[in-house]
């Protein structure tokens, strides 16, 4: 299955899924899937959040509390779930505020594990 197909499956199999993207900490997207391109600017969201995630990762490393695994950013319009793939890449799932957060976390974790072996 291609990255695009994996992201499409991830997005469409969670209730309220809007988009998914495989991203590098350098801000460069590997692949993305967006249900409705008019809904929001996925590129801008992912680039800005990659900067934030780099800072969070530095803080986690500084505190020596283990490795960062997952981050949730919730607003009144969306939830952005982020799962670390490896030290270079992360996976993002964007869902509606009423989307199935639990299923999203499960599917995101499962997909990140698969991608960990592909993105070496």
N, C-alpha and C positions, 0 to 999 in steps of 0.2 A: 504494500500500500504506500502511495506517495505521501509526502508531508502534507500536501494540500488536502488529500483525501482524509488523512488522519485528523486534521484540524476541522474539516467539515463534519466528520462523524462526531467528534468531540462536541462541537458547537450545537449540532442538531439533536444530539441524544440527551442533552440536559435541558430541562424545562427553562425557558427564558433565555437561552443562549443567543448571544449577539455576535460574538467574534472570538477568534483564537489566533494567537501568533507565537511563533518560535523566534526568539530574539537573543542577540548576543549582548553581553554587558557593555560592549562598545557602542550600542545603540543601533546596530545594523540588523534589520530583520532578515531571517532566513526564509520564512514562508508565513503567509497569513491567510485567513479565511474570514470574510465579513458577510453576514446575512444581507444587510442593507447598507450599501456604501453611502447613502445619504443620512444615515442616523448619527454618525459622529466621525471624527478624524482619527482613525486607528493609528496612523503613522505618528501623529503628534502625541497621542496618548502613550504609545509605546516608547517613543524616544524620551519623553519627559519622565516616565516611570522608570526607565532604565537608569537614568541619573539618580533618581531616588533610591532605587534598589542597590546601586553601588555604594551609596552612603550607608544604607541599612546594613549591608554586608560588612562594611568596614567596622561599624559599631559592634556588630555581633562578634566579629573576630577579635576586636579590642577587649571585649568583656569576657572572652574565652568561655562562653556558655554553650559551646557546640557549634555545629554548622547550621546556617540558615537553610530552612527547608521550604517554608511557605509564608506568603504575605497576603493579607486581604486589605483592600482599600475600598471602603463602602461610602457611597455618596447618596444623596436623595434620588438620584437617577439611575445609577448602576452600581454593580459590585465588580471589582477587578480582582480576580484570584490569580496569584502568581505562584508557580512551583519551580524550584530550582531543578535543572536537568543535570548540570555539572558545573565546574568552576568557570566555564565560558558562556553557557547558555541557560535561558530560563523559558518557561512556557506560561503564557498568559491566557486566561479565559475571562471574557467579559459577559456578564449576565445582567438581566434586569433586576431591579431591587426585589421583585417578587419571585425571581427565578429559584430553581431548586439548588440551593447552596450546598447541601450535603452531597447530593449526587454529583454536582460540579466538582467538589473537592475530591471525591472518589475517582471520577473519570480523569481528572487532571493528574492525580498521583499515578494512576495506572499508565497514562500516556507518557508522562515524564520518564517513568522507568523504562519503557520501550525505547524512547528517544535517547536515553543515556548510552545505550549500546551503539546507536547509529551515529551519534555526534561525538566522535572521539577526536 
